Amino acid sequence: MLLRDYFAILELPPSASLAEIKKAYRRLVMIAHPDKNPGDQYAATRFREIQEAYDTLSNPNKKEIYLQQRWYQQSTGNKRTGEAVTPVSILKLSLELERYVSRLDIHRLDQHGLQEYILDLLSDENIEQLHQFREPSTIKEIILILAKALTPLDHTHAAPVFKALQNLAGHDQSMLDLLQIIEQEKRKRGRLDKWQPVLIFLLTVLLALFLWQMAR
C-alpha cells in the first residue's frame, strides 16, 4: 500500500519535535479549514490529510509504527507520496507509471508488482475519494492511461485491474464499453499465447518429417 509522507504533508523534516508538529498543524489546519473554503473539495481533502498526519505523528505509539513502515518502504525502494488523493495527484502517478512501464523489457516485467501498484492506486478508498471531486474528464484520462499501462500484463494479472477501472468508471457507459473491448482483446491474445508453443512444436515436427521424407 502506498504510504503517505506525513512529514511532507505537515511541511516538516523527519527530525521535527512534537512542539514543531503541533505548531505546523495549527498553521496548516487554519489555512485548509472547510469553513474558510466552502465547497472546495481539494481544500477538504487537504484538511483531512493534515488531520491524519497530525493524529499519527503526535501519538507516540502511532508514530513508532509509522516510522517502521516508512523505513521498510524506503529500504525496499518503494515511493512515498506526500500528496493528497485527488484526481490530479492520481493522474500524475498514472502518467509516471505509464512512462516507466513503456521503458521496461516486457519479458522481464514483474507482473505481480505492476498489478499490485495499480490496485494500490485504485483502492476502494481512493476511488471513493476521486468520485467526490466530480471531475469526469480527469477520471477518463486516468482510466485511459492505466489501461495503456497494463498492456504488458497477462489476462490473469489484468483481470482485477479491469474490475478496479470499471469501479472507477462508475456509470460512464462509454468507458465501461471501452474497458470491456480492451479486456476481451487481452483475453483473446492470452488464448493465442497459451497455444503458441504447441503450434510451434507441431510445425517443427511437421517440418522435420518433411525434411526426413525428402532425404530418403
Z-matrix of the N, CA and C atoms (Angstrom, degrees):
N
C 1 1.460
C 2 1.528 1 109.51
N 3 1.296 2 118.25 1 139.03
C 4 1.457 3 121.89 2 178.94
C 5 1.519 4 109.87 3 -66.48
N 6 1.336 5 116.43 4 126.50
C 7 1.456 6 121.58 5 -177.98
C 8 1.520 7 109.27 6 -97.78
N 9 1.315 8 115.98 7 124.73
C 10 1.463 9 119.48 8 -179.69
C 11 1.525 10 110.37 9 -74.01
N 12 1.310 11 115.24 10 145.90
C 13 1.461 12 120.54 11 179.02
C 14 1.522 13 108.00 12 -89.68
N 15 1.319 14 115.88 13 94.48
C 16 1.464 15 120.65 14 -176.28
C 17 1.526 16 112.31 15 -64.96
N 18 1.320 17 117.04 16 -30.10
C 19 1.464 18 119.08 17 177.58
C 20 1.528 19 110.19 18 -66.65
N 21 1.328 20 116.87 19 -41.87
C 22 1.467 21 120.37 20 177.93
C 23 1.522 22 110.94 21 -65.33
N 24 1.330 23 116.59 22 -37.46
C 25 1.466 24 120.33 23 179.23
C 26 1.522 25 110.93 24 -61.07
N 27 1.338 26 116.04 25 -39.78
C 28 1.468 27 120.59 26 179.25
C 29 1.524 28 112.18 27 -89.43
N 30 1.350 29 115.63 28 4.70
C 31 1.474 30 121.90 29 178.14
C 32 1.525 31 111.35 30 57.70
N 33 1.345 32 114.86 31 47.00
C 34 1.459 33 121.66 32 -177.40
C 35 1.527 34 110.74 33 -130.30
N 36 1.339 35 117.35 34 155.47
C 37 1.467 36 120.04 35 172.85
C 38 1.532 37 109.09 36 -79.42
N 39 1.330 38 118.77 37 158.85
C 40 1.465 39 121.00 38 179.72
C 41 1.526 40 114.05 39 -59.90
N 42 1.328 41 116.56 40 -19.27
C 43 1.467 42 120.60 41 -179.11
C 44 1.530 43 113.18 42 -85.46
N 45 1.323 44 118.07 43 3.49
C 46 1.470 45 122.01 44 -175.59
C 47 1.527 46 111.98 45 -58.63
N 48 1.331 47 114.84 46 139.85
C 49 1.465 48 120.81 47 178.15
C 50 1.524 49 109.99 48 -81.88
N 51 1.332 50 116.22 49 170.61
C 52 1.460 51 120.67 50 178.75
C 53 1.526 52 110.62 51 -61.94
N 54 1.333 53 116.55 52 -38.39
C 55 1.465 54 120.27 53 178.95
C 56 1.530 55 110.70 54 -63.20
N 57 1.326 56 116.55 55 -40.52
C 58 1.467 57 120.55 56 178.80
C 59 1.531 58 111.15 57 -68.09
N 60 1.325 59 115.86 58 -36.20
C 61 1.469 60 120.50 59 177.87
C 62 1.525 61 110.22 60 -63.84
N 63 1.326 62 116.48 61 -44.74
C 64 1.467 63 120.85 62 179.50
C 65 1.531 64 111.15 63 -64.24
N 66 1.325 65 116.00 64 -41.52
C 67 1.464 66 120.46 65 -179.27
C 68 1.532 67 110.68 66 -64.19
N 69 1.327 68 115.98 67 -44.23
C 70 1.467 69 120.15 68 179.53
C 71 1.522 70 110.84 69 -64.57
N 72 1.318 71 116.28 70 -40.06
C 73 1.471 72 120.61 71 179.45
C 74 1.519 73 110.86 72 -61.23
N 75 1.329 74 117.01 73 -47.36
C 76 1.473 75 120.31 74 -178.78
C 77 1.531 76 111.06 75 -61.41
N 78 1.324 77 115.87 76 -39.27
C 79 1.468 78 119.81 77 -178.97
C 80 1.534 79 111.40 78 -68.20
N 81 1.313 80 116.26 79 -48.07
C 82 1.466 81 120.48 80 -174.90
C 83 1.519 82 113.04 81 -73.12
N 84 1.327 83 115.96 82 -35.69
C 85 1.459 84 118.83 83 -177.17
C 86 1.526 85 110.91 84 -68.81
N 87 1.311 86 116.60 85 -28.41
C 88 1.468 87 120.06 86 176.96
C 89 1.530 88 110.71 87 -69.00
N 90 1.327 89 116.43 88 -36.41
C 91 1.464 90 120.71 89 -178.92
C 92 1.528 91 111.25 90 -70.78
N 93 1.336 92 115.86 91 -41.12
C 94 1.470 93 120.07 92 -173.56
C 95 1.521 94 113.94 93 -95.48
N 96 1.310 95 118.40 94 2.61
C 97 1.473 96 120.92 95 -175.23
C 98 1.533 97 110.94 96 -58.52
N 99 1.354 98 117.20 97 134.94
C 100 1.476 99 121.03 98 -179.57
C 101 1.522 100 114.24 99 -54.85
N 102 1.329 101 117.36 100 -31.59
C 103 1.467 102 120.04 101 179.97
C 104 1.527 103 111.64 102 -64.16
N 105 1.335 104 115.82 103 -28.69
C 106 1.466 105 119.91 104 179.55
C 107 1.529 106 112.03 105 -91.46
N 108 1.327 107 115.93 106 -10.12
C 109 1.470 108 120.42 107 -178.30
C 110 1.523 109 110.60 108 -134.99
N 111 1.320 110 117.81 109 60.41
C 112 1.466 111 120.39 110 -176.35
C 113 1.531 112 112.12 111 -60.94
N 114 1.326 113 115.32 112 129.91
C 115 1.460 114 120.37 113 177.30
C 116 1.515 115 115.48 114 78.64
N 117 1.330 116 117.67 115 1.23
C 118 1.467 117 121.72 116 -179.04
C 119 1.531 118 108.99 117 -93.22
N 120 1.329 119 116.83 118 101.85
C 121 1.460 120 120.60 119 -176.45
C 122 1.525 121 111.95 120 -67.30
N 123 1.331 122 116.89 121 -32.27
C 124 1.467 123 119.87 122 178.23
C 125 1.527 124 110.68 123 -65.51
N 126 1.332 125 116.62 124 -41.54
C 127 1.462 126 120.64 125 178.22
C 128 1.523 127 110.30 126 -66.37
N 129 1.335 128 116.74 127 -38.17
C 130 1.465 129 120.75 128 179.39
C 131 1.527 130 110.70 129 -64.01
N 132 1.324 131 115.63 130 -39.84
C 133 1.464 132 119.96 131 178.00
C 134 1.523 133 110.57 132 -66.94
N 135 1.316 134 116.22 133 -43.02
C 136 1.464 135 121.11 134 177.91
C 137 1.528 136 110.17 135 -60.83
N 138 1.325 137 117.08 136 -40.08
C 139 1.466 138 122.37 137 179.22
C 140 1.534 139 110.14 138 -60.75
N 141 1.329 140 116.88 139 -44.87
C 142 1.470 141 120.57 140 179.92
C 143 1.528 142 111.42 141 -65.89
N 144 1.340 143 116.28 142 -37.43
C 145 1.459 144 120.07 143 178.45
C 146 1.533 145 111.09 144 -64.09
N 147 1.314 146 115.86 145 -41.66
C 148 1.470 147 120.72 146 179.44
C 149 1.523 148 109.98 147 -63.57
N 150 1.328 149 116.37 148 -43.89
C 151 1.465 150 120.37 149 178.94
C 152 1.528 151 111.33 150 -62.70
N 153 1.327 152 115.61 151 -42.88
C 154 1.469 153 120.73 152 179.96
C 155 1.526 154 110.80 153 -63.34
N 156 1.332 155 116.19 154 -43.62
C 157 1.463 156 120.55 155 179.61
C 158 1.527 157 111.01 156 -63.42
N 159 1.320 158 116.14 157 -44.22
C 160 1.468 159 120.01 158 -179.59
C 161 1.525 160 110.95 159 -65.90
N 162 1.323 161 116.57 160 -42.99
C 163 1.466 162 121.01 161 -179.25
C 164 1.526 163 110.72 162 -58.87
N 165 1.326 164 116.77 163 -35.24
C 166 1.466 165 120.81 164 -178.96
C 167 1.523 166 111.95 165 -79.80
N 168 1.320 167 116.75 166 -49.04
C 169 1.465 168 120.28 167 -173.64
C 170 1.522 169 113.53 168 -75.84
N 171 1.318 170 117.96 169 -20.49
C 172 1.467 171 120.37 170 179.92
C 173 1.525 172 112.05 171 -89.72
N 174 1.329 173 116.71 172 -8.80
C 175 1.463 174 121.65 173 179.03
C 176 1.530 175 108.49 174 -104.23
N 177 1.336 176 118.56 175 115.82
C 178 1.469 177 121.19 176 -174.61
C 179 1.528 178 114.00 177 -54.69
N 180 1.330 179 117.02 178 -43.01
C 181 1.467 180 119.87 179 -178.57
C 182 1.530 181 111.48 180 -67.72
N 183 1.342 182 115.79 181 -46.49
C 184 1.464 183 119.92 182 179.23
C 185 1.528 184 110.96 183 -64.13
N 186 1.326 185 115.43 184 -38.09
C 187 1.461 186 119.62 185 -179.04
C 188 1.527 187 110.79 186 -65.33
N 189 1.332 188 116.60 187 -40.91
C 190 1.461 189 120.21 188 -179.72
C 191 1.533 190 111.06 189 -62.34
N 192 1.338 191 116.42 190 -44.31
C 193 1.468 192 120.76 191 178.47
C 194 1.530 193 110.33 192 -63.33
N 195 1.342 194 115.25 193 -42.92
C 196 1.469 195 120.26 194 -179.74
C 197 1.526 196 111.09 195 -62.07
N 198 1.336 197 117.26 196 -43.50
C 199 1.462 198 120.77 197 -178.75
C 200 1.528 199 111.33 198 -64.18
N 201 1.344 200 116.80 199 -34.14
C 202 1.462 201 120.36 200 176.66
C 203 1.532 202 110.41 201 -66.02
N 204 1.339 203 115.70 202 -44.53
C 205 1.468 204 120.08 203 178.64
C 206 1.527 205 110.50 204 -64.18
N 207 1.323 206 115.12 205 -40.21
C 208 1.467 207 121.00 206 -179.42
C 209 1.523 208 110.26 207 -63.22
N 210 1.330 209 116.01 208 -43.78
C 211 1.463 210 120.34 209 178.85
C 212 1.516 211 110.36 210 -62.79
N 213 1.338 212 117.16 211 -41.15
C 214 1.464 213 120.42 212 -178.89
C 215 1.525 214 110.75 213 -62.91
N 216 1.330 215 116.59 214 -45.09
C 217 1.463 216 119.10 215 -178.79
C 218 1.520 217 111.49 216 -64.65
N 219 1.329 218 116.65 217 -37.93
C 220 1.463 219 119.54 218 178.20
C 221 1.526 220 110.89 219 -67.01
N 222 1.340 221 116.23 220 -40.34
C 223 1.463 222 120.31 221 -176.60
C 224 1.515 223 112.44 222 -70.11
N 225 1.341 224 116.98 223 -27.20
C 226 1.465 225 120.60 224 179.21
C 227 1.519 226 111.94 225 -93.96
N 228 1.338 227 116.75 226 2.35
C 229 1.456 228 120.07 227 175.30
C 230 1.507 229 114.87 228 83.77
N 231 1.324 230 118.51 229 9.15
C 232 1.460 231 120.72 230 178.47
C 233 1.514 232 110.69 231 -78.57
N 234 1.311 233 116.32 232 153.17
C 235 1.461 234 121.56 233 -174.99
C 236 1.519 235 111.03 234 -97.31
N 237 1.333 236 115.94 235 131.87
C 238 1.460 237 120.33 236 172.71
C 239 1.513 238 107.87 237 -87.42
N 240 1.299 239 115.54 238 158.06
C 241 1.463 240 118.76 239 174.93
C 242 1.512 241 109.82 240 -130.11
N 243 1.321 242 116.82 241 128.52
C 244 1.450 243 120.59 242 177.57
C 245 1.507 244 111.99 243 -91.86
N 246 1.326 245 117.19 244 0.29
C 247 1.454 246 120.85 245 -176.62
C 248 1.520 247 111.40 246 -84.84
N 249 1.321 248 115.10 247 147.50
C 250 1.457 249 120.21 248 174.21
C 251 1.523 250 108.84 249 -70.39
N 252 1.337 251 115.52 250 159.40
C 253 1.466 252 120.37 251 177.47
C 254 1.518 253 108.47 252 -80.11
N 255 1.320 254 116.07 253 103.85
C 256 1.467 255 122.91 254 178.23
C 257 1.526 256 107.56 255 -135.74
N 258 1.324 257 118.63 256 164.30
C 259 1.463 258 119.73 257 175.71
C 260 1.527 259 112.44 258 -54.80
N 261 1.324 260 116.62 259 -39.21
C 262 1.468 261 120.34 260 -178.76
C 263 1.528 262 111.47 261 -67.23
N 264 1.345 263 117.48 262 -43.90
C 265 1.466 264 120.01 263 -178.34
C 266 1.526 265 111.60 264 -67.77
N 267 1.334 266 117.81 265 -39.61
C 268 1.462 267 120.59 266 178.83
C 269 1.528 268 110.58 267 -70.20
N 270 1.332 269 116.73 268 -35.75
C 271 1.466 270 120.27 269 175.92
C 272 1.526 271 110.05 270 -62.68
N 273 1.318 272 116.27 271 -42.49
C 274 1.466 273 121.26 272 179.16
C 275 1.530 274 110.85 273 -60.93
N 276 1.341 275 117.01 274 -46.84
C 277 1.459 276 121.01 275 179.44
C 278 1.529 277 111.35 276 -65.27
N 279 1.327 278 116.24 277 -35.52
C 280 1.468 279 120.66 278 178.91
C 281 1.527 280 110.81 279 -65.51
N 282 1.331 281 116.24 280 -42.59
C 283 1.469 282 120.65 281 178.08
C 284 1.525 283 111.17 282 -63.58
N 285 1.332 284 116.70 283 -42.79
C 286 1.462 285 120.88 284 178.40
C 287 1.525 286 110.42 285 -61.25
N 288 1.334 287 115.57 286 -42.04
C 289 1.462 288 119.94 287 179.93
C 290 1.527 289 111.30 288 -64.75
N 291 1.317 290 116.87 289 -46.13
C 292 1.467 291 120.80 290 -178.42
C 293 1.528 292 110.87 291 -61.03
N 294 1.334 293 116.82 292 -41.85
C 295 1.470 294 120.13 293 178.49
C 296 1.532 295 110.39 294 -64.69
N 297 1.335 296 115.77 295 -39.89
C 298 1.467 297 120.45 296 -179.83
C 299 1.530 298 110.69 297 -64.76
N 300 1.331 299 116.70 298 -47.18
C 301 1.467 300 121.33 299 -178.30
C 302 1.529 301 111.14 300 -63.47
N 303 1.329 302 116.85 301 -36.10
C 304 1.472 303 120.55 302 -177.90
C 305 1.526 304 112.27 303 -64.34
N 306 1.339 305 117.15 304 -20.11
C 307 1.470 306 120.75 305 -179.28
C 308 1.532 307 112.61 306 -94.77
N 309 1.338 308 117.07 307 -5.85
C 310 1.458 309 120.67 308 -175.16
C 311 1.524 310 111.99 309 -83.61
N 312 1.329 311 114.73 310 154.47
C 313 1.463 312 121.36 311 170.05
C 314 1.525 313 106.65 312 -79.26
N 315 1.333 314 117.35 313 110.29
C 316 1.471 315 120.28 314 -173.31
C 317 1.528 316 112.18 315 -63.09
N 318 1.332 317 117.13 316 -21.97
C 319 1.463 318 119.73 317 -179.79
C 320 1.528 319 111.75 318 -77.95
N 321 1.327 320 116.82 319 -13.97
C 322 1.469 321 120.48 320 178.81
C 323 1.527 322 110.93 321 -116.94
N 324 1.309 323 115.69 322 16.09
C 325 1.461 324 121.24 323 -176.32
C 326 1.526 325 111.30 324 -71.63
N 327 1.319 326 116.68 325 137.79
C 328 1.467 327 122.25 326 172.55
C 329 1.528 328 107.83 327 -80.11
N 330 1.321 329 116.38 328 93.47
C 331 1.463 330 121.12 329 -175.06
C 332 1.528 331 111.64 330 -61.52
N 333 1.321 332 116.08 331 -43.44
C 334 1.464 333 119.57 332 -178.79
C 335 1.525 334 110.86 333 -65.76
N 336 1.335 335 116.43 334 -40.29
C 337 1.459 336 120.11 335 179.98
C 338 1.518 337 112.37 336 -63.10
N 339 1.344 338 116.49 337 -42.87
C 340 1.465 339 120.58 338 178.35
C 341 1.523 340 110.34 339 -65.30
N 342 1.323 341 116.49 340 -42.35
C 343 1.466 342 120.29 341 178.58
C 344 1.529 343 110.80 342 -59.08
N 345 1.333 344 116.13 343 -47.95
C 346 1.464 345 120.51 344 -177.84
C 347 1.527 346 111.85 345 -63.60
N 348 1.336 347 116.60 346 -38.38
C 349 1.467 348 119.50 347 -179.37
C 350 1.524 349 110.47 348 -63.21
N 351 1.346 350 116.45 349 -46.11
C 352 1.468 351 119.63 350 -179.21
C 353 1.525 352 110.58 351 -66.09
N 354 1.335 353 116.89 352 -39.84
C 355 1.468 354 119.86 353 179.29
C 356 1.526 355 111.26 354 -65.92
N 357 1.334 356 116.65 355 -29.92
C 358 1.472 357 119.77 356 173.97
C 359 1.525 358 110.29 357 -64.98
N 360 1.329 359 115.99 358 -44.35
C 361 1.467 360 119.94 359 178.24
C 362 1.524 361 110.88 360 -62.22
N 363 1.341 362 116.16 361 -35.84
C 364 1.463 363 121.41 362 -174.55
C 365 1.525 364 111.62 363 -106.09
N 366 1.322 365 116.50 364 36.93
C 367 1.466 366 119.49 365 176.01
C 368 1.528 367 109.69 366 -63.56
N 369 1.322 368 116.89 367 158.37
C 370 1.469 369 120.75 368 179.64
C 371 1.529 370 110.97 369 -56.23
N 372 1.331 371 115.53 370 -40.02
C 373 1.471 372 120.48 371 -179.99
C 374 1.527 373 110.92 372 -63.36
N 375 1.331 374 116.62 373 -44.96
C 376 1.466 375 120.13 374 -179.66
C 377 1.523 376 111.92 375 -66.23
N 378 1.332 377 116.50 376 -41.21
C 379 1.466 378 120.01 377 179.47
C 380 1.523 379 110.72 378 -62.96
N 381 1.318 380 116.15 379 -43.21
C 382 1.468 381 119.69 380 177.74
C 383 1.523 382 110.74 381 -60.54
N 384 1.333 383 115.40 382 -41.11
C 385 1.458 384 120.48 383 179.04
C 386 1.533 385 110.88 384 -64.46
N 387 1.325 386 117.56 385 -43.24
C 388 1.464 387 121.66 386 -179.07
C 389 1.518 388 111.90 387 -63.50
N 390 1.314 389 116.85 388 -39.04
C 391 1.465 390 120.41 389 -179.26
C 392 1.530 391 112.14 390 -63.86
N 393 1.327 392 116.65 391 -27.42
C 394 1.466 393 120.21 392 -178.88
C 395 1.526 394 112.21 393 -66.24
N 396 1.330 395 116.84 394 -22.43
C 397 1.463 396 120.05 395 -177.29
C 398 1.527 397 113.07 396 -80.10
N 399 1.316 398 116.44 397 -18.94
C 400 1.469 399 121.15 398 179.40
C 401 1.537 400 111.19 399 53.48
N 402 1.323 401 115.42 400 54.23
C 403 1.467 402 121.85 401 177.34
C 404 1.533 403 108.81 402 -121.39
N 405 1.338 404 117.68 403 74.80
C 406 1.472 405 121.08 404 -174.79
C 407 1.524 406 114.35 405 -59.57
N 408 1.322 407 118.13 406 -34.10
C 409 1.472 408 119.80 407 -178.71
C 410 1.528 409 110.98 408 -66.38
N 411 1.343 410 116.60 409 -39.51
C 412 1.465 411 119.90 410 178.24
C 413 1.521 412 110.54 411 -69.67
N 414 1.324 413 116.42 412 -38.58
C 415 1.464 414 120.93 413 177.44
C 416 1.530 415 110.05 414 -59.59
N 417 1.333 416 116.59 415 -42.56
C 418 1.467 417 120.52 416 178.89
C 419 1.528 418 110.73 417 -61.23
N 420 1.333 419 116.48 418 -42.43
C 421 1.467 420 120.03 419 178.96
C 422 1.519 421 110.77 420 -60.57
N 423 1.331 422 116.29 421 -43.77
C 424 1.464 423 121.02 422 179.67
C 425 1.523 424 110.31 423 -60.23
N 426 1.330 425 116.15 424 -45.78
C 427 1.466 426 120.90 425 -178.92
C 428 1.528 427 110.86 426 -61.68
N 429 1.327 428 117.06 427 -46.61
C 430 1.463 429 120.94 428 -178.32
C 431 1.525 430 111.77 429 -63.84
N 432 1.324 431 116.61 430 -40.92
C 433 1.468 432 120.71 431 -178.54
C 434 1.524 433 110.75 432 -68.84
N 435 1.342 434 117.26 433 -44.12
C 436 1.462 435 119.94 434 -179.82
C 437 1.527 436 111.43 435 -70.19
N 438 1.332 437 116.82 436 -32.13
C 439 1.470 438 119.65 437 175.60
C 440 1.530 439 110.03 438 -62.94
N 441 1.322 440 116.26 439 -35.68
C 442 1.467 441 120.63 440 176.79
C 443 1.525 442 110.82 441 -72.13
N 444 1.342 443 116.17 442 -38.74
C 445 1.464 444 120.55 443 -177.96
C 446 1.526 445 112.39 444 -65.85
N 447 1.339 446 117.20 445 -28.40
C 448 1.464 447 119.44 446 -178.20
C 449 1.532 448 112.83 447 -87.21
N 450 1.322 449 117.27 448 5.59
C 451 1.469 450 121.36 449 -179.80
C 452 1.531 451 113.38 450 -51.79
N 453 1.346 452 119.62 451 -42.31
C 454 1.471 453 119.11 452 -178.50
C 455 1.530 454 114.01 453 -70.59
N 456 1.334 455 118.59 454 -14.93
C 457 1.462 456 120.69 455 -177.20
C 458 1.523 457 111.35 456 -72.20
N 459 1.339 458 115.97 457 141.83
C 460 1.457 459 118.77 458 171.68
C 461 1.530 460 108.11 459 -74.50
N 462 1.341 461 116.41 460 169.60
C 463 1.465 462 118.97 461 -173.21
C 464 1.523 463 112.14 462 -63.85
N 465 1.318 464 117.62 463 -33.86
C 466 1.469 465 120.49 464 179.88
C 467 1.520 466 111.21 465 -60.40
N 468 1.341 467 116.78 466 -45.23
C 469 1.466 468 120.48 467 179.98
C 470 1.528 469 111.86 468 -77.85
N 471 1.334 470 116.42 469 -27.78
C 472 1.468 471 119.65 470 -176.71
C 473 1.526 472 112.87 471 -79.77
N 474 1.335 473 117.86 472 -26.72
C 475 1.468 474 121.36 473 -174.14
C 476 1.531 475 113.58 474 -54.48
N 477 1.353 476 120.38 475 -48.58
C 478 1.466 477 119.71 476 178.51
C 479 1.530 478 112.58 477 -63.93
N 480 1.332 479 116.16 478 -31.25
C 481 1.466 480 120.13 479 179.23
C 482 1.524 481 110.25 480 -69.33
N 483 1.329 482 116.82 481 -41.36
C 484 1.463 483 120.04 482 176.38
C 485 1.530 484 110.80 483 -59.39
N 486 1.321 485 116.39 484 -40.32
C 487 1.470 486 120.35 485 179.08
C 488 1.529 487 110.64 486 -62.11
N 489 1.346 488 116.25 487 -43.18
C 490 1.466 489 120.66 488 178.51
C 491 1.529 490 110.94 489 -65.07
N 492 1.326 491 117.26 490 -40.10
C 493 1.470 492 120.89 491 177.84
C 494 1.522 493 111.08 492 -64.60
N 495 1.327 494 116.94 493 -36.72
C 496 1.462 495 120.76 494 176.30
C 497 1.527 496 110.82 495 -64.78
N 498 1.332 497 116.38 496 -39.16
C 499 1.467 498 120.12 497 176.46
C 500 1.525 499 110.72 498 -63.61
N 501 1.329 500 115.67 499 -38.90
C 502 1.461 501 119.71 500 178.23
C 503 1.525 502 110.71 501 -67.05
N 504 1.324 503 117.06 502 -38.69
C 505 1.471 504 121.07 503 179.69
C 506 1.520 505 111.87 504 -64.34
N 507 1.328 506 116.88 505 -28.25
C 508 1.462 507 120.21 506 177.50
C 509 1.518 508 112.22 507 62.86
N 510 1.337 509 116.08 508 -119.76
C 511 1.465 510 121.53 509 -177.88
C 512 1.530 511 112.75 510 -99.41
N 513 1.327 512 117.03 511 12.77
C 514 1.465 513 120.68 512 178.93
C 515 1.532 514 108.57 513 -77.82
N 516 1.320 515 116.45 514 96.36
C 517 1.461 516 120.77 515 -173.42
C 518 1.521 517 112.78 516 -64.26
N 519 1.325 518 117.41 517 -33.78
C 520 1.467 519 119.64 518 179.69
C 521 1.524 520 110.88 519 -63.21
N 522 1.336 521 116.53 520 -40.73
C 523 1.457 522 120.38 521 178.04
C 524 1.523 523 111.27 522 -70.35
N 525 1.326 524 116.88 523 -39.29
C 526 1.466 525 120.78 524 178.62
C 527 1.527 526 110.74 525 -62.69
N 528 1.338 527 116.30 526 -41.69
C 529 1.469 528 120.43 527 178.66
C 530 1.526 529 110.98 528 -64.54
N 531 1.339 530 115.87 529 -42.41
C 532 1.463 531 120.27 530 -179.97
C 533 1.527 532 110.82 531 -63.15
N 534 1.328 533 116.75 532 -44.58
C 535 1.462 534 120.88 533 179.63
C 536 1.525 535 111.16 534 -62.53
N 537 1.323 536 115.95 535 -37.30
C 538 1.464 537 119.76 536 178.36
C 539 1.529 538 111.14 537 -63.73
N 540 1.330 539 116.10 538 -42.11
C 541 1.470 540 120.76 539 178.67
C 542 1.531 541 110.85 540 -63.48
N 543 1.336 542 115.95 541 -45.73
C 544 1.467 543 120.42 542 -179.28
C 545 1.527 544 110.56 543 -62.39
N 546 1.329 545 116.35 544 -42.83
C 547 1.470 546 119.81 545 -179.30
C 548 1.530 547 111.11 546 -65.95
N 549 1.326 548 117.41 547 -39.85
C 550 1.465 549 120.65 548 178.62
C 551 1.525 550 111.23 549 -62.44
N 552 1.333 551 116.08 550 -41.52
C 553 1.466 552 120.01 551 178.63
C 554 1.524 553 111.01 552 -64.98
N 555 1.333 554 116.18 553 -39.48
C 556 1.471 555 119.55 554 179.07
C 557 1.524 556 110.23 555 -66.06
N 558 1.327 557 117.05 556 -38.21
C 559 1.463 558 120.45 557 178.23
C 560 1.534 559 110.74 558 -63.63
N 561 1.340 560 116.63 559 -41.47
C 562 1.471 561 120.59 560 178.73
C 563 1.526 562 111.00 561 -63.11
N 564 1.340 563 115.73 562 -44.81
C 565 1.466 564 119.49 563 179.93
C 566 1.524 565 110.62 564 -63.22
N 567 1.343 566 115.20 565 -35.29
C 568 1.458 567 119.81 566 178.52
C 569 1.511 568 111.89 567 -62.65
N 570 1.327 569 116.49 568 -39.90
C 571 1.469 570 120.22 569 178.17
C 572 1.525 571 111.24 570 -66.12
N 573 1.342 572 115.48 571 -41.50
C 574 1.469 573 119.16 572 178.37
C 575 1.527 574 111.05 573 -63.40
N 576 1.338 575 115.84 574 -43.19
C 577 1.467 576 120.15 575 179.66
C 578 1.526 577 110.93 576 -62.72
N 579 1.340 578 115.25 577 -34.81
C 580 1.465 579 120.05 578 -178.76
C 581 1.525 580 111.30 579 -65.13
N 582 1.343 581 116.22 580 -39.33
C 583 1.463 582 120.24 581 -176.62
C 584 1.522 583 113.34 582 -92.17
N 585 1.322 584 117.40 583 -9.88
C 586 1.468 585 120.22 584 -176.80
C 587 1.532 586 113.44 585 -57.32
N 588 1.352 587 119.80 586 -46.10
C 589 1.471 588 119.24 587 179.17
C 590 1.530 589 112.55 588 -60.29
N 591 1.348 590 116.29 589 -36.96
C 592 1.469 591 120.11 590 179.40
C 593 1.523 592 110.37 591 -65.08
N 594 1.343 593 115.92 592 -44.58
C 595 1.462 594 120.32 593 179.73
C 596 1.522 595 111.44 594 -62.77
N 597 1.325 596 116.22 595 -41.87
C 598 1.467 597 120.20 596 178.89
C 599 1.529 598 110.16 597 -62.46
N 600 1.337 599 115.41 598 -42.13
C 601 1.470 600 119.69 599 179.46
C 602 1.528 601 111.15 600 -61.87
N 603 1.349 602 116.08 601 -45.49
C 604 1.463 603 120.20 602 -179.42
C 605 1.529 604 111.42 603 -63.20
N 606 1.339 605 115.63 604 -42.21
C 607 1.467 606 119.37 605 178.18
C 608 1.526 607 111.23 606 -63.33
N 609 1.326 608 115.97 607 -38.23
C 610 1.467 609 120.32 608 178.64
C 611 1.525 610 110.76 609 -63.71
N 612 1.347 611 115.24 610 -43.37
C 613 1.468 612 120.00 611 178.97
C 614 1.524 613 110.48 612 -62.80
N 615 1.346 614 116.38 613 -45.63
C 616 1.466 615 120.56 614 -179.95
C 617 1.526 616 111.43 615 -61.85
N 618 1.353 617 115.25 616 -41.08
C 619 1.465 618 119.04 617 178.49
C 620 1.525 619 110.74 618 -64.15
N 621 1.326 620 116.43 619 -40.53
C 622 1.466 621 120.43 620 179.50
C 623 1.526 622 110.78 621 -64.21
N 624 1.342 623 116.11 622 -41.62
C 625 1.463 624 120.08 623 178.17
C 626 1.524 625 111.31 624 -63.94
N 627 1.339 626 115.14 625 -40.06
C 628 1.466 627 119.90 626 179.52
C 629 1.529 628 110.75 627 -63.22
N 630 1.319 629 116.24 628 -45.64
C 631 1.466 630 120.63 629 -179.83
C 632 1.525 631 110.73 630 -65.43
N 633 1.337 632 115.46 631 -36.49
C 634 1.464 633 119.16 632 178.95
C 635 1.526 634 110.78 633 -65.10
N 636 1.359 635 114.87 634 -41.92
C 637 1.464 636 119.61 635 178.51
C 638 1.535 637 110.96 636 -64.06
N 639 1.342 638 115.81 637 -39.71
C 640 1.462 639 119.90 638 -179.51
C 641 1.529 640 111.24 639 -66.30
N 642 1.320 641 115.53 640 -30.81
C 643 1.465 642 119.48 641 -176.32
C 644 1.522 643 112.46 642 -79.35
N 645 1.313 644 117.90 643 -14.23
C 646 1.472 645 121.00 644 -177.93
C 647 1.530 646 111.68 645 -74.53
